[in-house]
Amino acid sequence: MNEVIRQVGRNRLSAEVASEFMRTGNQCRIDERLGECKPCHQVVVHSLERTMRRFGVEYPESEGPAVYEEIPT
């Protein structure tokens, strides 16, 4: 999953910011899982959206589902 997220930020973030983007994304995923139970695709989509917005990166609605589809099972 981290490799897929890394690809999202690769063309949009500097190398210095990319590691913080990854850490924040991981924290958001954990946070999303601590709330009420929800399907994995919602956890991925919501955490990616939160992370991208936190870093001021545009979040197209199609981005989250596309990222989820790239994650190996």
PyMOL Python script that loads the backbone (N, CA, C, O; Angstrom):
from pymol import cmd

cmd.read_pdbstr("""\
ATOM      1  N   MET A   1       0.821  -1.193   0.000  1.00  0.00           N
ATOM      2  CA  MET A   1       0.000   0.000   0.000  1.00  0.00           C
ATOM      3  C   MET A   1       0.863   1.253   0.000  1.00  0.00           C
ATOM      4  O   MET A   1       0.551   2.224  -0.690  1.00  0.00           O
ATOM      5  N   ASN A   2       1.938   1.236   0.766  1.00  0.00           N
ATOM      6  CA  ASN A   2       2.809   2.417   0.815  1.00  0.00           C
ATOM      7  C   ASN A   2       3.390   2.756  -0.548  1.00  0.00           C
ATOM      8  O   ASN A   2       3.538   3.932  -0.883  1.00  0.00           O
ATOM      9  N   GLU A   3       3.724   1.735  -1.340  1.00  0.00           N
ATOM     10  CA  GLU A   3       4.286   2.004  -2.663  1.00  0.00           C
ATOM     11  C   GLU A   3       3.261   2.699  -3.556  1.00  0.00           C
ATOM     12  O   GLU A   3       3.614   3.588  -4.330  1.00  0.00           O
ATOM     13  N   VAL A   4       2.013   2.306  -3.453  1.00  0.00           N
ATOM     14  CA  VAL A   4       0.962   2.946  -4.247  1.00  0.00           C
ATOM     15  C   VAL A   4       0.809   4.404  -3.824  1.00  0.00           C
ATOM     16  O   VAL A   4       0.704   5.292  -4.671  1.00  0.00           O
ATOM     17  N   ILE A   5       0.796   4.648  -2.524  1.00  0.00           N
ATOM     18  CA  ILE A   5       0.672   6.017  -2.011  1.00  0.00           C
ATOM     19  C   ILE A   5       1.887   6.845  -2.419  1.00  0.00           C
ATOM     20  O   ILE A   5       1.756   8.018  -2.767  1.00  0.00           O
ATOM     21  N   ARG A   6       3.058   6.234  -2.377  1.00  0.00           N
ATOM     22  CA  ARG A   6       4.292   6.924  -2.786  1.00  0.00           C
ATOM     23  C   ARG A   6       4.188   7.378  -4.237  1.00  0.00           C
ATOM     24  O   ARG A   6       4.639   8.472  -4.576  1.00  0.00           O
ATOM     25  N   GLN A   7       3.604   6.556  -5.087  1.00  0.00           N
ATOM     26  CA  GLN A   7       3.446   6.911  -6.498  1.00  0.00           C
ATOM     27  C   GLN A   7       2.524   8.117  -6.671  1.00  0.00           C
ATOM     28  O   GLN A   7       2.737   8.944  -7.557  1.00  0.00           O
ATOM     29  N   VAL A   8       1.504   8.212  -5.825  1.00  0.00           N
ATOM     30  CA  VAL A   8       0.585   9.349  -5.891  1.00  0.00           C
ATOM     31  C   VAL A   8       1.337  10.646  -5.654  1.00  0.00           C
ATOM     32  O   VAL A   8       1.148  11.623  -6.380  1.00  0.00           O
ATOM     33  N   GLY A   9       2.185  10.655  -4.641  1.00  0.00           N
ATOM     34  CA  GLY A   9       2.894  11.879  -4.283  1.00  0.00           C
ATOM     35  C   GLY A   9       4.154  12.147  -5.080  1.00  0.00           C
ATOM     36  O   GLY A   9       4.670  13.265  -5.062  1.00  0.00           O
ATOM     37  N   ARG A  10       4.654  11.152  -5.774  1.00  0.00           N
ATOM     38  CA  ARG A  10       5.941  11.264  -6.465  1.00  0.00           C
ATOM     39  C   ARG A  10       6.035  12.479  -7.378  1.00  0.00           C
ATOM     40  O   ARG A  10       7.047  13.180  -7.358  1.00  0.00           O
ATOM     41  N   ASN A  11       5.022  12.740  -8.164  1.00  0.00           N
ATOM     42  CA  ASN A  11       5.072  13.851  -9.117  1.00  0.00           C
ATOM     43  C   ASN A  11       4.529  15.155  -8.543  1.00  0.00           C
ATOM     44  O   ASN A  11       4.563  16.188  -9.213  1.00  0.00           O
ATOM     45  N   ARG A  12       4.037  15.118  -7.334  1.00  0.00           N
ATOM     46  CA  ARG A  12       3.396  16.303  -6.761  1.00  0.00           C
ATOM     47  C   ARG A  12       4.103  16.883  -5.555  1.00  0.00           C
ATOM     48  O   ARG A  12       3.804  18.004  -5.145  1.00  0.00           O
ATOM     49  N   LEU A  13       5.037  16.140  -4.980  1.00  0.00           N
ATOM     50  CA  LEU A  13       5.695  16.573  -3.750  1.00  0.00           C
ATOM     51  C   LEU A  13       7.208  16.498  -3.896  1.00  0.00           C
ATOM     52  O   LEU A  13       7.735  15.662  -4.630  1.00  0.00           O
ATOM     53  N   SER A  14       7.890  17.374  -3.195  1.00  0.00           N
ATOM     54  CA  SER A  14       9.352  17.298  -3.178  1.00  0.00           C
ATOM     55  C   SER A  14       9.771  16.077  -2.364  1.00  0.00           C
ATOM     56  O   SER A  14       8.982  15.552  -1.578  1.00  0.00           O
ATOM     57  N   ALA A  15      10.990  15.635  -2.547  1.00  0.00           N
ATOM     58  CA  ALA A  15      11.505  14.472  -1.821  1.00  0.00           C
ATOM     59  C   ALA A  15      11.476  14.712  -0.312  1.00  0.00           C
ATOM     60  O   ALA A  15      11.222  13.788   0.460  1.00  0.00           O
ATOM     61  N   GLU A  16      11.734  15.948   0.104  1.00  0.00           N
ATOM     62  CA  GLU A  16      11.748  16.276   1.528  1.00  0.00           C
ATOM     63  C   GLU A  16      10.358  16.115   2.141  1.00  0.00           C
ATOM     64  O   GLU A  16      10.229  15.666   3.280  1.00  0.00           O
ATOM     65  N   VAL A  17       9.341  16.472   1.406  1.00  0.00           N
ATOM     66  CA  VAL A  17       7.964  16.429   1.902  1.00  0.00           C
ATOM     67  C   VAL A  17       7.370  15.027   1.754  1.00  0.00           C
ATOM     68  O   VAL A  17       6.458  14.661   2.495  1.00  0.00           O
ATOM     69  N   ALA A  18       7.869  14.259   0.822  1.00  0.00           N
ATOM     70  CA  ALA A  18       7.289  12.945   0.533  1.00  0.00           C
ATOM     71  C   ALA A  18       7.317  12.019   1.743  1.00  0.00           C
ATOM     72  O   ALA A  18       6.344  11.303   1.978  1.00  0.00           O
ATOM     73  N   SER A  19       8.388  12.011   2.510  1.00  0.00           N
ATOM     74  CA  SER A  19       8.447  11.121   3.676  1.00  0.00           C
ATOM     75  C   SER A  19       7.426  11.544   4.735  1.00  0.00           C
ATOM     76  O   SER A  19       6.813  10.692   5.379  1.00  0.00           O
ATOM     77  N   GLU A  20       7.245  12.838   4.916  1.00  0.00           N
ATOM     78  CA  GLU A  20       6.230  13.321   5.853  1.00  0.00           C
ATOM     79  C   GLU A  20       4.832  12.997   5.341  1.00  0.00           C
ATOM     80  O   GLU A  20       3.942  12.676   6.129  1.00  0.00           O
ATOM     81  N   PHE A  21       4.634  13.078   4.044  1.00  0.00           N
ATOM     82  CA  PHE A  21       3.363  12.710   3.418  1.00  0.00           C
ATOM     83  C   PHE A  21       3.040  11.248   3.736  1.00  0.00           C
ATOM     84  O   PHE A  21       1.906  10.921   4.084  1.00  0.00           O
ATOM     85  N   MET A  22       4.035  10.376   3.616  1.00  0.00           N
ATOM     86  CA  MET A  22       3.834   8.955   3.908  1.00  0.00           C
ATOM     87  C   MET A  22       3.488   8.736   5.375  1.00  0.00           C
ATOM     88  O   MET A  22       2.559   7.989   5.685  1.00  0.00           O
ATOM     89  N   ARG A  23       4.214   9.371   6.271  1.00  0.00           N
ATOM     90  CA  ARG A  23       3.935   9.224   7.706  1.00  0.00           C
ATOM     91  C   ARG A  23       2.525   9.701   8.034  1.00  0.00           C
ATOM     92  O   ARG A  23       1.788   9.045   8.769  1.00  0.00           O
ATOM     93  N   THR A  24       2.167  10.849   7.479  1.00  0.00           N
ATOM     94  CA  THR A  24       0.834  11.390   7.733  1.00  0.00           C
ATOM     95  C   THR A  24      -0.237  10.470   7.167  1.00  0.00           C
ATOM     96  O   THR A  24      -1.257  10.235   7.814  1.00  0.00           O
ATOM     97  N   GLY A  25      -0.017   9.954   5.976  1.00  0.00           N
ATOM     98  CA  GLY A  25      -0.962   9.016   5.376  1.00  0.00           C
ATOM     99  C   GLY A  25      -1.163   7.778   6.234  1.00  0.00           C
ATOM    100  O   GLY A  25      -2.289   7.309   6.401  1.00  0.00           O
ATOM    101  N   ASN A  26      -0.075   7.247   6.777  1.00  0.00           N
ATOM    102  CA  ASN A  26      -0.174   6.082   7.663  1.00  0.00           C
ATOM    103  C   ASN A  26      -0.962   6.432   8.920  1.00  0.00           C
ATOM    104  O   ASN A  26      -1.794   5.646   9.373  1.00  0.00           O
ATOM    105  N   GLN A  27      -0.702   7.607   9.484  1.00  0.00           N
ATOM    106  CA  GLN A  27      -1.434   8.035  10.680  1.00  0.00           C
ATOM    107  C   GLN A  27      -2.922   8.209  10.380  1.00  0.00           C
ATOM    108  O   GLN A  27      -3.767   7.831  11.193  1.00  0.00           O
ATOM    109  N   CYS A  28      -3.243   8.772   9.231  1.00  0.00           N
ATOM    110  CA  CYS A  28      -4.647   8.947   8.852  1.00  0.00           C
ATOM    111  C   CYS A  28      -5.343   7.599   8.670  1.00  0.00           C
ATOM    112  O   CYS A  28      -6.504   7.444   9.050  1.00  0.00           O
ATOM    113  N   ARG A  29      -4.640   6.623   8.089  1.00  0.00           N
ATOM    114  CA  ARG A  29      -5.241   5.295   7.927  1.00  0.00           C
ATOM    115  C   ARG A  29      -5.532   4.660   9.281  1.00  0.00           C
ATOM    116  O   ARG A  29      -6.586   4.054   9.474  1.00  0.00           O
ATOM    117  N   ILE A  30      -4.601   4.800  10.211  1.00  0.00           N
ATOM    118  CA  ILE A  30      -4.825   4.270  11.561  1.00  0.00           C
ATOM    119  C   ILE A  30      -6.019   4.970  12.200  1.00  0.00           C
ATOM    120  O   ILE A  30      -6.886   4.323  12.788  1.00  0.00           O
ATOM    121  N   ASP A  31      -6.059   6.273  12.084  1.00  0.00           N
ATOM    122  CA  ASP A  31      -7.153   7.057  12.639  1.00  0.00           C
ATOM    123  C   ASP A  31      -8.499   6.627  12.052  1.00  0.00           C
ATOM    124  O   ASP A  31      -9.485   6.492  12.776  1.00  0.00           O
ATOM    125  N   GLU A  32      -8.531   6.417  10.749  1.00  0.00           N
ATOM    126  CA  GLU A  32      -9.769   5.988  10.090  1.00  0.00           C
ATOM    127  C   GLU A  32     -10.232   4.619  10.608  1.00  0.00           C
ATOM    128  O   GLU A  32     -11.433   4.360  10.683  1.00  0.00           O
ATOM    129  N   ARG A  33      -9.312   3.770  10.953  1.00  0.00           N
ATOM    130  CA  ARG A  33      -9.656   2.430  11.431  1.00  0.00           C
ATOM    131  C   ARG A  33     -10.081   2.418  12.888  1.00  0.00           C
ATOM    132  O   ARG A  33     -10.712   1.460  13.335  1.00  0.00           O
ATOM    133  N   LEU A  34      -9.749   3.462  13.638  1.00  0.00           N
ATOM    134  CA  LEU A  34     -10.107   3.506  15.051  1.00  0.00           C
ATOM    135  C   LEU A  34     -11.567   3.881  15.275  1.00  0.00           C
ATOM    136  O   LEU A  34     -12.121   3.597  16.336  1.00  0.00           O
ATOM    137  N   GLY A  35     -12.181   4.503  14.309  1.00  0.00           N
ATOM    138  CA  GLY A  35     -13.582   4.894  14.433  1.00  0.00           C
ATOM    139  C   GLY A  35     -14.493   3.696  14.215  1.00  0.00           C
ATOM    140  O   GLY A  35     -14.099   2.546  14.413  1.00  0.00           O
ATOM    141  N   GLU A  36     -15.717   3.991  13.804  1.00  0.00           N
ATOM    142  CA  GLU A  36     -16.656   2.908  13.537  1.00  0.00           C
ATOM    143  C   GLU A  36     -16.132   2.035  12.397  1.00  0.00           C
ATOM    144  O   GLU A  36     -15.373   2.490  11.541  1.00  0.00           O
ATOM    145  N   CYS A  37     -16.548   0.796  12.408  1.00  0.00           N
ATOM    146  CA  CYS A  37     -16.107  -0.158  11.391  1.00  0.00           C
ATOM    147  C   CYS A  37     -16.587   0.293  10.012  1.00  0.00           C
ATOM    148  O   CYS A  37     -17.750   0.657   9.833  1.00  0.00           O
ATOM    149  N   LYS A  38     -15.683   0.264   9.052  1.00  0.00           N
ATOM    150  CA  LYS A  38     -16.037   0.617   7.671  1.00  0.00           C
ATOM    151  C   LYS A  38     -15.217  -0.232   6.719  1.00  0.00           C
ATOM    152  O   LYS A  38     -14.154  -0.731   7.090  1.00  0.00           O
ATOM    153  N   PRO A  39     -15.696  -0.401   5.508  1.00  0.00           N
ATOM    154  CA  PRO A  39     -14.970  -1.212   4.525  1.00  0.00           C
ATOM    155  C   PRO A  39     -13.581  -0.627   4.228  1.00  0.00           C
ATOM    156  O   PRO A  39     -13.359   0.580   4.328  1.00  0.00           O
ATOM    157  N   CYS A  40     -12.673  -1.508   3.866  1.00  0.00           N
ATOM    158  CA  CYS A  40     -11.293  -1.107   3.582  1.00  0.00           C
ATOM    159  C   CYS A  40     -11.222  -0.010   2.526  1.00  0.00           C
ATOM    160  O   CYS A  40     -10.428   0.920   2.668  1.00  0.00           O
ATOM    161  N   HIS A  41     -12.028  -0.093   1.475  1.00  0.00           N
ATOM    162  CA  HIS A  41     -11.946   0.929   0.426  1.00  0.00           C
ATOM    163  C   HIS A  41     -12.291   2.311   0.974  1.00  0.00           C
ATOM    164  O   HIS A  41     -11.733   3.306   0.510  1.00  0.00           O
ATOM    165  N   GLN A  42     -13.192   2.400   1.945  1.00  0.00           N
ATOM    166  CA  GLN A  42     -13.500   3.697   2.549  1.00  0.00           C
ATOM    167  C   GLN A  42     -12.336   4.212   3.374  1.00  0.00           C
ATOM    168  O   GLN A  42     -12.043   5.408   3.363  1.00  0.00           O
ATOM    169  N   VAL A  43     -11.675   3.322   4.085  1.00  0.00           N
ATOM    170  CA  VAL A  43     -10.505   3.717   4.880  1.00  0.00           C
ATOM    171  C   VAL A  43      -9.433   4.296   3.966  1.00  0.00           C
ATOM    172  O   VAL A  43      -8.866   5.348   4.261  1.00  0.00           O
ATOM    173  N   VAL A  44      -9.156   3.620   2.867  1.00  0.00           N
ATOM    174  CA  VAL A  44      -8.130   4.080   1.931  1.00  0.00           C
ATOM    175  C   VAL A  44      -8.520   5.423   1.320  1.00  0.00           C
ATOM    176  O   VAL A  44      -7.716   6.355   1.301  1.00  0.00           O
ATOM    177  N   VAL A  45      -9.742   5.523   0.826  1.00  0.00           N
ATOM    178  CA  VAL A  45     -10.192   6.742   0.158  1.00  0.00           C
ATOM    179  C   VAL A  45     -10.189   7.924   1.122  1.00  0.00           C
ATOM    180  O   VAL A  45      -9.669   8.989   0.789  1.00  0.00           O
ATOM    181  N   HIS A  46     -10.761   7.752   2.309  1.00  0.00           N
ATOM    182  CA  HIS A  46     -10.841   8.858   3.270  1.00  0.00           C
ATOM    183  C   HIS A  46      -9.459   9.284   3.765  1.00  0.00           C
ATOM    184  O   HIS A  46      -9.180  10.478   3.879  1.00  0.00           O
ATOM    185  N   SER A  47      -8.598   8.314   4.059  1.00  0.00           N
ATOM    186  CA  SER A  47      -7.274   8.681   4.566  1.00  0.00           C
ATOM    187  C   SER A  47      -6.434   9.363   3.485  1.00  0.00           C
ATOM    188  O   SER A  47      -5.686  10.294   3.783  1.00  0.00           O
ATOM    189  N   LEU A  48      -6.548   8.913   2.246  1.00  0.00           N
ATOM    190  CA  LEU A  48      -5.814   9.567   1.161  1.00  0.00           C
ATOM    191  C   LEU A  48      -6.309  10.988   0.957  1.00  0.00           C
ATOM    192  O   LEU A  48      -5.512  11.914   0.800  1.00  0.00           O
ATOM    193  N   GLU A  49      -7.611  11.160   0.959  1.00  0.00           N
ATOM    194  CA  GLU A  49      -8.173  12.502   0.801  1.00  0.00           C
ATOM    195  C   GLU A  49      -7.705  13.426   1.918  1.00  0.00           C
ATOM    196  O   GLU A  49      -7.292  14.554   1.650  1.00  0.00           O
ATOM    197  N   ARG A  50      -7.762  12.970   3.160  1.00  0.00           N
ATOM    198  CA  ARG A  50      -7.320  13.796   4.294  1.00  0.00           C
ATOM    199  C   ARG A  50      -5.846  14.173   4.158  1.00  0.00           C
ATOM    200  O   ARG A  50      -5.468  15.323   4.382  1.00  0.00           O
ATOM    201  N   THR A  51      -5.025  13.202   3.793  1.00  0.00           N
ATOM    202  CA  THR A  51      -3.588  13.449   3.670  1.00  0.00           C
ATOM    203  C   THR A  51      -3.294  14.449   2.563  1.00  0.00           C
ATOM    204  O   THR A  51      -2.516  15.383   2.755  1.00  0.00           O
ATOM    205  N   MET A  52      -3.908  14.257   1.414  1.00  0.00           N
ATOM    206  CA  MET A  52      -3.647  15.152   0.289  1.00  0.00           C
ATOM    207  C   MET A  52      -4.101  16.578   0.603  1.00  0.00           C
ATOM    208  O   MET A  52      -3.405  17.540   0.278  1.00  0.00           O
ATOM    209  N   ARG A  53      -5.243  16.709   1.221  1.00  0.00           N
ATOM    210  CA  ARG A  53      -5.725  18.052   1.572  1.00  0.00           C
ATOM    211  C   ARG A  53      -4.822  18.710   2.611  1.00  0.00           C
ATOM    212  O   ARG A  53      -4.578  19.915   2.554  1.00  0.00           O
ATOM    213  N   ARG A  54      -4.325  17.912   3.563  1.00  0.00           N
ATOM    214  CA  ARG A  54      -3.430  18.456   4.591  1.00  0.00           C
ATOM    215  C   ARG A  54      -2.156  19.033   3.970  1.00  0.00           C
ATOM    216  O   ARG A  54      -1.596  20.007   4.474  1.00  0.00           O
ATOM    217  N   PHE A  55      -1.707  18.422   2.874  1.00  0.00           N
ATOM    218  CA  PHE A  55      -0.488  18.879   2.210  1.00  0.00           C
ATOM    219  C   PHE A  55      -0.767  19.843   1.068  1.00  0.00           C
ATOM    220  O   PHE A  55       0.147  20.230   0.339  1.00  0.00           O
ATOM    221  N   GLY A  56      -2.022  20.230   0.911  1.00  0.00           N
ATOM    222  CA  GLY A  56      -2.373  21.194  -0.125  1.00  0.00           C
ATOM    223  C   GLY A  56      -2.306  20.627  -1.528  1.00  0.00           C
ATOM    224  O   GLY A  56      -2.134  21.366  -2.497  1.00  0.00           O
ATOM    225  N   VAL A  57      -2.443  19.307  -1.636  1.00  0.00           N
ATOM    226  CA  VAL A  57      -2.398  18.645  -2.934  1.00  0.00           C
ATOM    227  C   VAL A  57      -3.838  18.456  -3.410  1.00  0.00           C
ATOM    228  O   VAL A  57      -4.697  18.013  -2.648  1.00  0.00           O
ATOM    229  N   GLU A  58      -4.092  18.790  -4.657  1.00  0.00           N
ATOM    230  CA  GLU A  58      -5.432  18.630  -5.208  1.00  0.00           C
ATOM    231  C   GLU A  58      -5.872  17.174  -5.096  1.00  0.00           C
ATOM    232  O   GLU A  58      -5.096  16.257  -5.367  1.00  0.00           O
ATOM    233  N   TYR A  59      -7.111  16.976  -4.699  1.00  0.00           N
ATOM    234  CA  TYR A  59      -7.657  15.626  -4.562  1.00  0.00           C
ATOM    235  C   TYR A  59      -8.834  15.449  -5.511  1.00  0.00           C
ATOM    236  O   TYR A  59      -9.960  15.807  -5.165  1.00  0.00           O
ATOM    237  N   PRO A  60      -8.596  14.904  -6.702  1.00  0.00           N
ATOM    238  CA  PRO A  60      -9.713  14.597  -7.598  1.00  0.00           C
ATOM    239  C   PRO A  60     -10.514  13.428  -7.021  1.00  0.00           C
ATOM    240  O   PRO A  60      -9.926  12.494  -6.476  1.00  0.00           O
ATOM    241  N   GLU A  61     -11.815  13.462  -7.129  1.00  0.00           N
ATOM    242  CA  GLU A  61     -12.678  12.417  -6.571  1.00  0.00           C
ATOM    243  C   GLU A  61     -12.322  11.016  -7.067  1.00  0.00           C
ATOM    244  O   GLU A  61     -12.546  10.034  -6.359  1.00  0.00           O
ATOM    245  N   SER A  62     -11.779  10.917  -8.257  1.00  0.00           N
ATOM    246  CA  SER A  62     -11.444   9.601  -8.813  1.00  0.00           C
ATOM    247  C   SER A  62     -10.132   9.038  -8.253  1.00  0.00           C
ATOM    248  O   SER A  62      -9.832   7.861  -8.447  1.00  0.00           O
ATOM    249  N   GLU A  63      -9.360   9.867  -7.566  1.00  0.00           N
ATOM    250  CA  GLU A  63      -8.037   9.450  -7.082  1.00  0.00           C
ATOM    251  C   GLU A  63      -8.110   8.316  -6.064  1.00  0.00           C
ATOM    252  O   GLU A  63      -7.405   7.316  -6.204  1.00  0.00           O
ATOM    253  N   GLY A  64      -8.947   8.457  -5.048  1.00  0.00           N
ATOM    254  CA  GLY A  64      -9.038   7.446  -3.991  1.00  0.00           C
ATOM    255  C   GLY A  64      -9.416   6.072  -4.510  1.00  0.00           C
ATOM    256  O   GLY A  64      -8.709   5.101  -4.241  1.00  0.00           O
ATOM    257  N   PRO A  65     -10.523   5.962  -5.255  1.00  0.00           N
ATOM    258  CA  PRO A  65     -10.878   4.648  -5.789  1.00  0.00           C
ATOM    259  C   PRO A  65      -9.792   4.073  -6.712  1.00  0.00           C
ATOM    260  O   PRO A  65      -9.562   2.864  -6.709  1.00  0.00           O
ATOM    261  N   ALA A  66      -9.141   4.906  -7.481  1.00  0.00           N
ATOM    262  CA  ALA A  66      -8.068   4.422  -8.364  1.00  0.00           C
ATOM    263  C   ALA A  66      -6.911   3.879  -7.553  1.00  0.00           C
ATOM    264  O   ALA A  66      -6.345   2.843  -7.900  1.00  0.00           O
ATOM    265  N   VAL A  67      -6.549   4.566  -6.473  1.00  0.00           N
ATOM    266  CA  VAL A  67      -5.469   4.090  -5.603  1.00  0.00           C
ATOM    267  C   VAL A  67      -5.875   2.769  -4.967  1.00  0.00           C
ATOM    268  O   VAL A  67      -5.077   1.832  -4.928  1.00  0.00           O
ATOM    269  N   TYR A  68      -7.086   2.684  -4.476  1.00  0.00           N
ATOM    270  CA  TYR A  68      -7.549   1.433  -3.851  1.00  0.00           C
ATOM    271  C   TYR A  68      -7.450   0.266  -4.826  1.00  0.00           C
ATOM    272  O   TYR A  68      -7.043  -0.828  -4.433  1.00  0.00           O
ATOM    273  N   GLU A  69      -7.810   0.472  -6.069  1.00  0.00           N
ATOM    274  CA  GLU A  69      -7.760  -0.597  -7.080  1.00  0.00           C
ATOM    275  C   GLU A  69      -6.333  -1.058  -7.365  1.00  0.00           C
ATOM    276  O   GLU A  69      -6.132  -2.186  -7.814  1.00  0.00           O
ATOM    277  N   GLU A  70      -5.348  -0.210  -7.113  1.00  0.00           N
ATOM    278  CA  GLU A  70      -3.937  -0.556  -7.364  1.00  0.00           C
ATOM    279  C   GLU A  70      -3.303  -1.320  -6.214  1.00  0.00           C
ATOM    280  O   GLU A  70      -2.231  -1.900  -6.382  1.00  0.00           O
ATOM    281  N   ILE A  71      -3.936  -1.333  -5.058  1.00  0.00           N
ATOM    282  CA  ILE A  71      -3.368  -1.996  -3.887  1.00  0.00           C
ATOM    283  C   ILE A  71      -3.570  -3.493  -4.023  1.00  0.00           C
ATOM    284  O   ILE A  71      -4.697  -3.954  -4.203  1.00  0.00           O
ATOM    285  N   PRO A  72      -2.477  -4.263  -3.937  1.00  0.00           N
ATOM    286  CA  PRO A  72      -2.624  -5.718  -4.030  1.00  0.00           C
ATOM    287  C   PRO A  72      -3.410  -6.249  -2.832  1.00  0.00           C
ATOM    288  O   PRO A  72      -3.361  -5.673  -1.745  1.00  0.00           O
ATOM    289  N   THR A  73      -4.121  -7.329  -3.032  1.00  0.00           N
ATOM    290  CA  THR A  73      -4.892  -7.916  -1.930  1.00  0.00           C
ATOM    291  C   THR A  73      -4.005  -8.702  -1.001  1.00  0.00           C
ATOM    292  O   THR A  73      -4.486  -9.265  -0.017  1.00  0.00           O
TER     293      THR A  73
END
""", "prot")
cmd.dss("prot")
cmd.show_as("cartoon", "prot")
cmd.util.cbc("prot")
cmd.orient("prot")
